[in-house]
């Protein structure tokens, strides 16, 4: 097939599998009506015709006819073209503290506009795709509005996708408790981490809605884990490779729960060859595999130093009525210790697939 002056070879079985005719793809559901394994390995066309901007294939053994537009063939000629056609090359913008500090106004929207305006929602989706961080300001706040805030948090999150229910519930509170089962529910320092890496499918987006904040301290910290990973890839490639291959055990065993999952620190996208997810949550690590541990320990120590560099840490105090939204598979978050008083955040999760779905819709 000649596509944009380039000769592209596509197997007949592949063309048959891509057929979009009503026999092969239900017009109502847009779903395939056959299994790929049903296609005869020796399938051949009885005839092929080049029409204006179209390729027509009539298959042997029947009157089945497939047509493919030139645009369709261009989008399906190889993996790179498929990735672009599905808007899967998300091209994150790496950031340090100075860069992100300058971007905070650009990735901030008001509560009313986010709830009602589709363009504002699209802007937040783009910010989360590019920077992994966004802010919604002017949300209902204060102790008297706690019930209203719970409903509003759910509404904000479901603008992007369904709430992800965990053993914490659909929404949950972050407050300092005397008998805390999680370090997040104390007033001590909570270092950089990602949530629920002991799940097989950790949540992609996290919403943290500041309802009350009357304490001294409690500064929030955000770090772009992709930026530090890229610095390691360039300057310490062997350590980078170790963090791509050594499986780290994450575990939560408390309060009648026992969750566990193992995964490398860096997950590389098969489509782009770049870091797609980072898994880093020291407070929730279990005991590790001794084979390869020394190399891992050396590599993760370097990565921790990169994350701890002051120039990489965006530090800010969440004000009452601000909801921060961030990519839990990219943006690390932490909290500094705080003194006595009221500090109340409400949280919710949404799967990353919902964000990607919205992004594709806006780009298509």
C-alpha atoms as one frame of an Amber mdcrd trajectory, in Angstrom:
protein
   0.000   0.000   0.000   1.335   3.473  -0.892   0.752   5.913   1.995   2.046
   9.487   1.748   4.655   8.376  -0.768   5.793   5.483   1.444   5.321   1.815
   0.528   3.774   0.116   3.563   3.359  -3.654   3.803   0.425  -4.903   5.872
  -0.453  -8.618   6.221  -3.769  -9.723   4.740  -4.692 -11.190   8.122  -4.103
  -7.765   9.670  -6.345  -6.028   7.128  -9.049  -8.613   7.758  -8.763  -8.031
  11.493  -9.080  -4.263  10.961 -12.244  -4.506   8.869 -14.806  -1.912   9.961
 -17.780  -3.173   7.927 -21.127  -3.837   9.713 -20.497  -7.597   9.582 -17.236
  -7.223  11.490 -18.027  -4.278  13.769 -21.484  -3.808  15.230 -22.708  -0.313
  14.254 -24.596   0.125  17.552 -21.945  -1.027  20.015 -18.785  -0.330  17.930
 -17.535  -3.738  19.084 -16.009  -6.542  17.023 -18.269  -9.449  16.092 -15.499
 -12.027  15.618 -12.317 -13.302  17.233  -8.931 -12.557  15.697  -8.207 -16.286
  15.845 -11.166 -16.929  13.513  -9.329 -15.381  10.554  -7.854 -18.061   8.246
  -4.070 -17.818   8.262  -4.057 -18.180   4.469  -6.746 -15.589   3.793  -6.319
 -13.925   0.399  -8.141 -11.186  -1.478 -10.056 -12.077  -4.615  -9.587  -8.501
  -5.770  -8.134  -5.216  -4.578  -8.915  -1.781  -5.953  -7.497   1.624  -5.278
 -10.335   4.143  -5.092 -10.011   7.902  -4.448  -8.525   8.086  -0.944  -9.677
   4.522  -0.367  -8.537   0.896  -0.620 -11.182  -1.741  -1.372 -10.539  -5.426
  -0.638 -12.915  -8.199  -1.734 -12.029 -11.399   0.091 -12.012 -14.887  -1.378
 -14.664 -17.376  -0.348 -17.582 -14.996  -0.266 -18.804 -11.513  -0.986 -17.195
  -9.947   2.105 -15.897  -6.516   1.209 -13.595  -4.315   3.296 -12.823  -0.668
   2.631 -10.063   1.355   4.275  -9.555   5.090   3.961  -6.042   6.389   3.366
  -6.226   8.147   6.742  -7.153   4.871   8.468  -4.249   3.038   6.842  -1.845
   5.858   7.753  -2.969   5.596  11.386  -2.474   1.820  11.408   0.787   1.407
   9.534   2.928   0.865  12.665   3.015   1.229  16.449   4.124   4.868  16.352
   1.192   5.818  14.132  -1.242   3.885  16.331   0.069   5.626  19.435  -0.438
   9.040  17.838  -3.919   8.194  16.527  -5.054   7.130  19.986  -3.496  10.198
  21.624  -1.378   7.927  23.826   1.832   9.934  23.468   1.018  12.239  26.361
   4.304  14.205  26.357   4.491  15.263  30.018   6.230  18.546  30.772   8.925
  17.924  33.383   9.157  20.460  36.177  11.165  21.578  39.169   9.960  23.860
  41.963  10.769  27.112  40.177   9.046  26.015  36.976   5.952  24.786  38.771
   5.737  27.820  41.034   5.384  29.909  37.910   2.750  27.539  36.535   0.518
  27.393  39.640  -1.731  30.253  38.412  -2.021  28.568  35.008  -3.044  25.197
  36.483  -5.526  26.743  38.939  -9.252  27.155  38.225 -12.215  28.290  40.282
 -14.720  25.936  41.873 -17.707  27.352  39.982 -16.097  27.193  36.551 -14.742
  23.671  37.073 -18.216  22.433  38.018 -20.068  24.021  35.123 -17.756  24.914
  32.249 -16.559  22.237  29.834 -13.648  24.367  28.673 -12.393  24.695  32.251
 -12.642  20.937  32.725 -10.653  20.434  29.510  -8.033  22.887  30.823  -7.632
  20.881  34.051  -7.390  17.615  32.117  -4.605  19.114  30.001  -2.809  20.400
  33.119  -2.954  16.951  34.705  -1.640  15.359  31.522   1.203  17.844  31.183
   2.195  18.586  34.783   0.354  15.987  36.880  -0.936  18.764  39.154  -3.885
  21.189  39.274  -5.738  23.306  41.842  -9.429  24.128  42.279  -9.952  27.224
  44.438 -12.957  28.750  46.157 -14.541  25.476  47.286 -16.967  25.495  50.255
 -14.903  25.335  53.455 -15.153  25.505  57.221 -16.383  23.103  59.880 -20.019
  24.081  59.340 -19.806  23.027  55.686 -18.313  19.563  56.206 -21.354  17.688
  54.894 -21.646  19.984  51.886 -17.921  19.568  51.199 -18.223  15.780  51.073
 -20.880  16.033  48.370 -18.963  18.710  46.487 -15.757  16.664  46.539 -17.584
  13.735  44.959 -19.043  16.052  42.314 -15.631  17.538  41.528 -13.978  14.141
  41.163 -16.748  12.645  39.025 -16.370  15.481  36.549 -13.357  13.471  35.391
 -14.494   9.923  36.180 -16.167   7.568  38.657 -14.890   7.520  42.223 -12.526
   4.645  43.006 -13.804   2.928  46.129 -11.178   1.458  48.467 -11.274   0.199
  52.044 -11.186   3.889  53.005 -14.534   4.380  51.227 -15.418   6.519  48.203
 -14.278   9.648  50.037 -12.261   9.825  53.240 -10.976  12.205  55.893  -7.381
  13.183  56.617  -7.232  14.281  60.253  -4.848  13.738  63.133  -6.159  10.832
  65.250  -4.864   9.440  68.536  -5.206   5.799  67.442  -4.179   6.308  63.806
  -3.810   3.197  61.618  -1.971   5.200  58.959   0.829   7.758  59.313  -1.270
  10.153  57.195  -3.694  10.399  60.121  -1.095  11.836  62.500   0.512  15.261
  62.879   4.102  14.116  62.253   6.136  14.541  59.071   4.829  12.424  56.212
   7.595  12.076  53.633   7.240  11.883  49.854   5.095   8.976  48.732   2.340
   7.735  46.457  -0.877   6.193  47.712  -1.930   2.537  47.671   1.010   1.047
  45.767   0.152  -2.199  47.543  -2.922  -2.386  45.253  -2.668  -4.228  41.930
  -4.186  -1.098  40.330  -3.255   1.963  42.411  -5.467   5.027  41.963  -4.379
   7.334  39.177  -5.765  10.648  40.402  -6.000  11.905  43.953  -8.190  14.791
  45.087  -7.330  16.447  48.423  -9.888  19.045  49.486  -8.810  21.372  52.318
 -11.849  21.930  54.504 -10.093  23.371  57.572  -6.524  24.494  58.195  -5.974
  26.449  61.404  -2.683  24.861  62.523   0.918  26.014  62.515   2.887  23.995
  59.960   1.464  21.272  57.764   3.018  22.598  54.557   2.279  20.405  51.532
   5.137  19.291  49.283   4.880  18.101  45.670   7.676  16.686  43.503   7.702
  15.615  39.852   9.009  12.049  40.037   9.386  11.972  36.235  11.811  14.897
  36.349  14.051  13.167  38.904  13.827   9.896  36.947  14.996  11.661  33.787
  17.920  13.201  35.682  18.894   9.714  36.831  18.513   8.258  33.327  20.900
  10.866  31.937  23.490  10.851  34.717  23.280   7.381  36.272  21.920   5.006
  33.603  22.902   1.807  35.446  21.017   2.905  38.555  18.095   3.898  36.349
  18.088   0.429  34.795  18.111  -1.173  38.249  15.011   0.773  39.238  13.323
  -0.406  36.031  13.905  -4.075  36.841  14.026  -4.646  40.609  10.565  -5.417
  42.020   9.833  -3.527  45.233   7.363  -5.022  47.713   4.647  -2.715  49.035
   2.438  -3.785  51.896  -0.360  -2.613  54.164  -1.076  -4.965  57.053  -3.211
  -3.293  59.687  -6.763  -2.910  60.970  -7.931  -6.253  59.563  -6.391  -5.609
  56.118  -3.440  -7.280  54.393  -2.612  -5.837  50.996   0.584  -6.598  49.106
   1.946  -6.030  45.602   5.403  -5.948  43.956   6.408  -3.573  41.163   9.540
  -1.803  39.835  10.127   1.830  40.745  10.048   2.912  37.087   7.548   1.524
  34.561   8.542   2.175  30.942   5.855   2.617  28.295   6.072   0.048  25.504
   4.590   2.631  23.151   6.886   5.585  23.842   9.922   4.057  25.566   9.635
   6.720  28.285   8.722   6.519  31.963   4.955   6.061  32.179   4.554   5.428
  35.918   6.733   5.837  38.979   6.190   3.729  42.104   7.719   5.272  45.209
   6.254   4.999  48.682   8.861   4.286  51.398   6.368   4.340  54.321   4.507
   1.421  52.767   7.399  -0.772  51.658   7.521  -4.317  52.968  10.610  -6.490
  53.308  12.434  -6.932  50.014  13.927  -9.693  47.891  17.598 -10.191  48.936
  18.636 -11.040  45.351  19.709  -7.758  43.781  18.974  -5.765  46.932  22.399
  -4.125  47.201  22.163  -2.672  43.701  18.594  -1.560  44.409  19.543   0.071
  47.708  22.309   2.063  46.046  20.025   3.150  43.205  17.056   4.094  45.392
  19.331   6.072  47.723  20.433   8.187  44.764  16.841   8.636  43.598  15.794
   9.729  47.099  18.568  12.351  47.076  17.312  13.702  43.753  13.761  13.911
  45.088  14.964  15.675  48.244  16.829  18.441  46.387  15.239  21.763  47.444
  15.018  22.890  43.825  12.762  19.906  43.049  10.275  20.459  45.897   7.221
  22.651  45.377   6.146  23.682  48.889   2.895  25.473  49.640   0.268  25.691
  52.337  -3.118  24.408  51.237  -5.637  27.094  52.075  -9.156  26.342  53.226
 -11.364  25.947  50.177  -8.590  24.684  47.880  -8.727  21.234  46.316  -5.470
  19.931  44.869  -5.679  17.275  42.152  -2.612  15.288  41.183  -1.461  12.240
  39.263  -0.754   9.641  41.944   1.413   7.666  39.492   3.689  10.656  38.866
   3.425  13.475  41.410   4.826  12.633  44.825   3.244  14.346  47.804   4.348
  14.941  51.376   3.276  16.913  54.407   5.349  18.606  57.072   4.461  18.188
  60.736   1.958  20.543  62.315   0.901  21.752  65.751  -2.388  21.500  67.645
  -5.586  22.794  66.098  -8.018  22.031  63.316  -6.645  20.556  60.090  -9.151
  18.636  58.023  -8.745  17.415  54.460 -11.123  15.194  52.537  -9.846  12.890
  49.818 -11.044  10.875  46.845  -9.525   8.772  44.074 -10.286   8.384  40.353
  -8.643   5.852  38.039  -6.097   7.177  35.534  -8.043   5.596  32.657 -10.831
   8.130  33.194  -8.362  11.006  32.766  -6.928   9.456  29.611 -10.433   8.915
  28.237 -11.318  12.575  28.770  -8.049  13.661  27.184  -8.678  11.557  24.062
 -12.191  12.959  23.734 -10.944  16.530  23.885  -8.170  15.869  21.360 -10.268
  13.920  18.847
